[in-house]
């Protein structure tokens, strides 16, 4: 973590917020890792976890809004891209069907769970972008999901920064826990999908 100490906390926080904003479009960006890093660098500053969580939630919601608009405005280009990626196209179609046919409570669960599944947010945003009538419901629950995810990822980093003496150990355990939780949720989603398909 010595190399990280050279970079000021403000830069790390800014980088984390940009990553959260962009990972709706580019899901391979390690936004959760960068948020945890930002939490660890600012954990001793009073009030910083709350400010960081508010920034992360805002960036997360704005990222959804941005991808939603891009999907809507460049629908032909998105369709062409989906045509070359059948797995992604099938996921988008499945999400569209399930989101459209769900009650408010189930739609909320779908949006919130997608936030915690790797690339789930991207697929959901693309699916809703093709269905303008779903946007209002989606945006309401997207805001809730953004707040929940921000609270979760910031709390994870903050708690580990207080439980362990060394920054590198806090960082490693926080990232491992976040990865394990996301993988566990993804496994549950896949199992549930298989059960419904039977």
C-alpha positions in Angstrom: 0.0 0.0 0.0 3.1 2.3 0.1 2.6 3.2 -3.6 -1.0 4.1 -2.9 0.0 6.4 -0.1 1.7 8.7 -2.7 -1.7 9.4 -4.3 -3.8 11.8 -2.3 -7.2 10.6 -0.9 -9.0 13.1 -3.1 -7.6 11.6 -6.2 -8.6 8.1 -5.1 -12.1 9.2 -4.2 -12.4 10.9 -7.6 -11.1 7.8 -9.4 -13.6 5.6 -7.5 -16.5 7.8 -8.4 -15.6 7.9 -12.1 -15.3 4.1 -12.0 -18.7 3.7 -10.4 -20.2 6.0 -13.0 -18.5 4.1 -15.9 -19.0 0.5 -14.8 -22.6 0.4 -16.0 -21.2 0.8 -19.5 -17.9 -1.1 -18.9 -18.6 -3.8 -16.3 -15.0 -4.9 -16.1 -14.0 -1.7 -14.3 -13.2 -2.7 -10.7 -15.4 0.0 -9.2 -16.0 -1.8 -5.9 -12.3 -2.3 -5.4 -11.6 1.4 -6.0 -14.4 2.4 -3.6 -12.9 0.2 -0.9 -9.5 1.7 -1.5 -11.0 5.2 -1.2 -12.7 4.2 2.1 -9.4 2.9 3.5 -7.5 6.1 2.5 -10.2 8.4 4.1 -11.4 6.2 7.0 -9.7 8.4 9.6 -11.3 11.6 8.4 -14.5 12.3 10.3 -17.6 12.1 8.1 -15.8 10.9 5.0 -17.6 7.5 4.8 -21.0 9.2 4.7 -19.8 11.7 2.1 -18.2 8.9 0.0 -21.3 6.7 0.3 -23.4 9.7 -1.0 -21.1 10.3 -3.9 -21.0 6.6 -4.8 -24.8 6.3 -4.7 -25.1 9.4 -6.9 -22.5 8.2 -9.4 -24.1 4.7 -9.5 -27.5 6.2 -10.3 -26.1 8.6 -12.9 -24.3 5.7 -14.5 -27.6 3.8 -14.9 -29.2 6.9 -16.3 -26.4 7.4 -18.8 -26.4 3.9 -20.1 -30.2 4.0 -20.3 -30.0 7.1 -22.5 -27.3 5.6 -24.6 -29.2 2.4 -25.1 -32.3 4.3 -26.1 -30.6 6.8 -28.5 -28.3 4.3 -30.2 -30.8 1.4 -30.3 -29.8 0.3 -33.9 -26.1 0.2 -32.9 -26.9 -1.7 -29.7 -29.0 -4.2 -31.6 -26.1 -4.8 -34.0 -23.7 -5.3 -31.1 -26.2 -7.7 -29.4 -26.5 -9.6 -32.7 -22.8 -10.4 -32.5 -23.1 -11.5 -28.9 -25.9 -14.1 -28.6 -25.3 -14.8 -24.9 -25.7 -11.1 -24.0 -28.7 -10.8 -26.3 -30.4 -13.7 -24.7 -29.7 -12.2 -21.2 -31.2 -8.9 -22.3 -34.3 -10.5 -23.7 -34.8 -12.7 -20.6 -34.5 -9.6 -18.3 -36.9 -7.7 -20.5 -39.5 -10.4 -20.2 -39.1 -10.9 -16.5 -39.0 -7.2 -15.7 -42.1 -6.4 -17.7 -44.1 -9.3 -16.2 -43.3 -8.6 -12.6 -45.2 -6.9 -9.7 -43.6 -3.8 -8.2 -42.1 -5.8 -5.4 -40.5 -8.3 -7.8 -39.3 -5.6 -10.1 -37.6 -3.9 -7.2 -35.9 -7.1 -6.2 -34.7 -7.6 -9.7 -33.2 -4.2 -9.9 -31.6 -4.4 -6.5 -30.1 -7.9 -7.0 -28.7 -6.9 -10.4 -26.7 -4.2 -8.7 -24.8 -6.9 -6.7 -24.3 -9.3 -9.6 -21.2 -8.8 -11.9 -22.4 -7.2 -15.2 -26.1 -7.6 -14.0 -26.4 -3.8 -13.9 -25.3 -3.5 -17.6 -27.7 -6.2 -18.8 -30.6 -4.6 -16.9 -29.9 -1.1 -18.2 -29.7 -2.4 -21.8 -32.9 -4.3 -21.4 -34.8 -1.4 -19.9 -33.3 1.0 -22.5 -35.2 -0.9 -25.2 -38.5 -0.6 -23.2 -39.3 3.1 -22.5 -42.5 2.2 -20.6 -40.4 0.4 -18.0 -38.1 3.4 -17.3 -40.0 5.1 -14.6 -40.3 2.0 -12.4 -36.7 1.1 -13.2 -35.3 4.5 -12.2 -37.1 4.6 -8.9 -35.7 1.2 -7.9 -32.3 2.0 -9.4 -32.0 4.9 -7.0 -32.8 2.6 -4.1 -30.3 0.0 -5.4 -27.6 2.6 -5.7 -28.1 3.7 -2.1 -28.0 0.1 -0.9 -24.9 -0.9 -2.9 -23.1 2.3 -1.8 -23.9 1.7 1.8 -22.8 -1.9 1.5 -19.5 -1.4 -0.2 -18.5 1.6 1.9 -19.5 -0.2 5.1 -17.4 -3.2 4.1 -14.3 -1.1 3.6 -14.9 1.0 6.8 -15.6 -2.0 9.1 -12.4 -3.8 7.9 -10.4 -0.7 8.3 -11.3 -0.7 12.0 -11.0 -4.4 12.5 -7.5 -4.9 11.1 -4.4 -3.0 12.0 -2.8 -3.0 8.6 -4.2 -1.3 5.5 -3.2 -4.1 3.1 -4.9 -6.7 5.1 -8.1 -4.6 5.4 -8.0 -4.1 1.6 -7.4 -7.8 0.8 -10.2 -9.0 3.2 -12.6 -6.3 2.0 -12.1 -7.2 -1.7 -12.3 -11.0 -1.0 -15.5 -10.5 1.0 -17.0 -8.3 -1.8 -16.1 -10.9 -4.5 -17.4 -13.8 -2.4 -20.8 -12.0 -1.8 -21.2 -11.1 -5.5 -20.3 -14.6 -6.5 -22.7 -16.1 -4.0 -25.6 -13.8 -5.2 -24.8 -14.7 -8.9 -24.9 -18.4 -8.0 -28.3 -18.0 -6.3 -29.6 -16.1 -9.4 -28.4 -18.8 -11.7 -29.9 -21.6 -9.6 -33.2 -19.7 -9.3 -33.3 -19.3 -13.1 -32.6 -23.0 -13.7 -35.4 -23.9 -11.2 -37.9 -21.7 -13.1 -36.8 -23.1 -16.4 -37.7 -26.7 -15.3 
